[in-house]
Amino acid sequence: MSERLQVSWIWEPSDGHRDNIAVYHPVYGQSFPNVAFKDRVVFLHNSLENPSIRISNLRMSDAGRYTCEYATYPTGNEQGTTTLIMLSKPKNSANGVTVQAGTKSVVVARCEAADAKPAATIEWLAPVGGNHSTSTTSGPDGTVTVRSEYRLVPTPADNGREVICRVNQKTQKQPWVYPIKLSVEYLPSVSIEGYDHNWYVGRSDATLVCLANANPEPTTITWTAASGPLPETVVVEGNKLTVRKVDDAVNTTFICEVKNRLGSSRNQITTVSVVQPASPFLLLFCLFTSSTINTNLHLPICESSIWVLLLSSTTLILTTTHHQARACSVIFLCL
């Protein structure tokens, strides 16, 4: 039977280099020749029968093959090998990038899975029709950092839309998911509401409202008139222009200009004052029972006056209170 004289632990990292990290001799005691493991590796038992070791404060660089090797007599060395595989959970992060609406493809979101082993994979879930690019960087300790950028041609409609970064990696129980709201800045889009084409002379409190869609938010809203100063009957409160009483002075073009940090935009509307339509002064209701209409209208004798002529294809018989009826011309007017 061979006699065990000494035990050594030999570390072989992935690059093939071999180095003693712990040695035990029953007479000379313990030795830890590798400075990289100094104060981190210890023997659990001070004996040749159970020379197990413990490595604390593990580092990614500790990965590799570990060989327990006995020096025996007279048979020579005996050994057994185990492999330490180091895994590293990624440090995930994601963020949006504020951009301005334009015609070129730009980066609108970024996602990163840093210091992972094995390397993570990054996916984008996005309904906005862009594309992405991914790059990797290897660290000195065997970890890998993966970075991905999402690009699109930004439009005002993309502002506030959501894209999702999803990271998959072996050490994660489930994919890491992070939603990102896009931030797209754009000039104001201006519209004017409230004009109903019925601004008749004398009408009170006719109102126009200036609406603006912008990012960043509008800083100023200004009303002007193409014909010069605003009419005296006009009152402006914020985005509202109110005509207290409509007159001929509002026959003009009103302009609303909206500014934000990026610049200004405007819209305009032309208003016209009209004469209020007259109300009907005569309403006549006839019951059509035949082609001849008989009516008893107590009217004065018609001398030379003209009454109402309305129905073009109906015979009208007029009866007066006098015994001698005279022929009358009858006109029904409805204005």
Residue pairs with C-beta under 8 A, 6 or more apart in sequence:
2 72
2 73
2 74
2 75
2 78
3 72
3 73
4 48
4 70
4 71
4 72
5 25
5 70
5 71
5 72
5 73
6 23
6 24
6 25
6 48
6 70
6 71
7 23
7 24
7 48
7 51
7 68
7 69
7 70
7 71
8 20
8 22
8 23
8 24
8 68
8 69
8 71
9 20
9 21
9 22
9 23
9 41
9 51
9 53
9 66
9 67
9 68
9 69
10 18
10 19
10 20
10 21
10 66
10 67
10 69
11 18
11 19
11 20
11 21
11 34
11 37
11 62
11 64
11 65
11 66
12 18
12 19
12 64
12 65
12 66
12 67
13 61
13 63
13 64
14 63
14 64
14 142
19 33
19 34
20 33
20 34
21 32
21 33
21 34
21 36
21 37
21 41
22 30
22 31
22 32
22 37
22 41
22 43
22 53
23 30
23 31
23 32
23 33
24 30
24 31
24 43
24 46
24 48
24 51
25 31
26 47
26 48
30 43
30 46
32 38
32 41
36 61
37 55
40 55
40 56
40 57
41 53
41 54
41 55
41 56
42 53
42 54
42 56
43 51
43 52
43 53
44 50
44 52
44 53
44 54
45 51
45 52
48 70
51 68
55 62
58 86
59 86
59 141
60 86
60 88
60 117
60 139
60 141
60 142
60 143
61 140
61 141
61 142
62 84
62 86
63 84
63 85
63 86
63 142
64 83
64 84
65 81
65 82
65 83
65 84
66 81
66 82
66 83
66 84
67 79
67 80
67 81
68 79
68 80
68 81
69 77
69 78
69 79
70 77
70 78
70 79
71 77
72 78
86 117
86 142
87 117
87 118
87 170
87 171
88 115
88 116
88 117
88 143
88 171
89 116
89 169
89 171
89 172
90 113
90 114
90 115
90 116
90 120
90 146
90 167
90 169
90 171
90 172
90 176
91 112
91 113
91 114
91 115
91 116
92 111
92 112
92 113
92 114
92 120
92 167
92 176
92 178
93 111
93 112
93 114
94 109
94 110
94 111
94 112
94 165
94 178
94 180
95 109
95 110
95 180
96 108
96 109
96 180
96 181
96 182
96 183
97 106
97 107
97 108
97 109
97 110
97 183
98 183
98 184
98 185
99 106
99 107
99 108
99 154
99 183
99 184
99 185
100 154
100 184
100 185
100 186
100 262
101 154
101 155
101 156
101 158
101 184
101 185
101 186
101 187
102 153
102 154
103 153
104 153
105 130
105 131
105 151
105 152
105 153
106 151
106 152
106 153
106 154
107 149
107 150
107 151
108 130
108 150
108 151
108 152
108 154
108 158
108 163
108 182
108 183
108 184
109 124
109 149
109 150
109 163
109 165
109 180
109 182
110 147
110 148
110 149
110 150
111 122
111 124
111 147
111 148
111 149
111 150
111 165
111 167
111 178
112 145
112 146
112 147
112 148
113 119
113 120
113 122
113 145
113 146
113 167
113 169
113 176
114 145
114 146
115 139
115 143
115 144
115 145
116 143
116 144
116 145
116 146
116 169
116 171
117 142
117 143
117 144
118 144
118 169
118 170
119 136
119 144
119 146
119 169
120 144
120 146
120 167
120 168
120 169
121 146
121 167
121 168
121 169
122 134
122 146
122 148
122 165
122 166
122 167
123 165
123 166
123 167
123 168
124 132
124 148
124 150
124 163
124 164
124 165
124 166
125 163
125 164
125 166
126 150
126 163
126 164
127 161
128 152
128 158
128 161
128 163
128 182
129 152
130 150
130 151
130 152
130 153
130 163
131 150
131 151
131 152
132 148
132 149
132 150
132 151
133 148
133 149
133 151
134 146
134 147
134 148
134 149
135 146
135 147
135 148
136 144
136 145
136 146
136 147
137 144
137 145
137 147
138 144
139 145
148 165
150 163
150 165
152 158
154 182
154 184
155 184
155 186
156 184
156 186
156 189
156 213
156 215
158 182
158 184
159 182
159 183
159 184
159 185
159 186
159 215
160 181
160 182
161 181
161 182
162 179
162 180
162 181
162 182
163 179
163 180
163 182
164 177
164 178
164 179
164 180
165 177
165 178
165 180
166 175
166 176
166 177
166 178
167 175
167 176
167 177
168 175
168 176
169 176
183 215
184 215
185 215
185 216
185 261
185 262
186 214
186 215
186 262
187 214
187 260
187 262
187 263
187 264
187 265
188 212
188 213
188 214
188 218
188 258
188 259
188 260
188 264
188 265
189 212
189 213
189 214
189 265
190 210
190 211
190 212
190 256
190 257
190 258
190 265
190 266
190 267
191 210
191 211
191 212
191 267
192 208
192 209
192 210
192 211
192 254
192 256
192 267
192 268
192 269
193 208
193 209
193 211
194 206
194 207
194 208
194 209
195 208
195 269
195 271
197 272
198 274
199 206
199 243
199 246
199 250
199 271
199 272
199 273
199 274
200 246
200 273
200 274
200 275
200 276
200 277
201 246
201 247
201 248
201 273
201 274
201 275
201 276
202 245
202 246
202 247
202 276
203 243
203 245
203 246
203 276
204 244
204 245
204 246
205 242
205 243
205 244
206 242
206 243
206 246
206 250
207 240
207 241
207 242
207 243
208 240
208 241
208 242
208 254
208 256
208 269
208 271
209 239
209 240
209 241
210 221
210 223
210 239
210 240
210 241
210 256
210 258
210 267
211 239
212 218
212 221
212 239
212 258
212 265
214 258
214 260
215 260
216 260
216 261
216 262
217 260
218 258
218 259
218 260
219 259
219 260
219 261
220 258
220 259
221 238
221 239
221 256
221 257
221 258
221 259
222 256
222 257
222 258
222 259
223 230
223 234
223 236
223 241
223 254
223 255
223 256
224 230
224 254
224 255
224 257
225 231
225 234
225 252
225 253
225 254
225 255
226 252
226 253
226 254
226 255
226 268
227 252
227 253
230 236
231 243
231 247
231 249
231 250
231 252
232 249
233 243
233 244
233 245
233 246
233 247
233 249
233 250
234 241
234 242
234 243
234 244
234 250
235 241
235 242
235 244
236 242
239 256
241 254
241 256
243 250
246 273
247 273
248 273
250 271
250 273
251 271
251 272
251 273
252 270
252 271
253 268
253 269
253 270
253 271
254 268
254 269
254 270
254 271
255 266
255 267
255 268
256 266
256 267
256 268
257 264
257 265
257 266
258 264
258 265
258 266
278 335
280 334
280 335
281 333
281 335
282 308
282 332
282 333
282 334
283 334
284 308
284 310
284 332
284 334
286 293
286 295
286 311
288 314
291 313
291 314
291 315
292 314
292 315
292 317
293 311
293 314
293 315
293 316
293 317
294 317
294 319
295 316
295 317
295 318
295 319
296 319
297 318
297 319
297 320
298 320
298 321
299 307
299 318
299 320
299 321
299 328
300 320
301 320
301 322
301 324
301 325
301 326
302 320
302 326
302 327
302 328
302 329
303 326
305 328
306 328
306 329
306 330
306 331
307 318
307 328
307 329
307 330
307 331
308 330
308 331
308 332
308 333
309 329
309 330
309 331
309 332
310 330
310 331
310 332
311 332
316 330
318 325
318 328
318 330
319 325
320 326
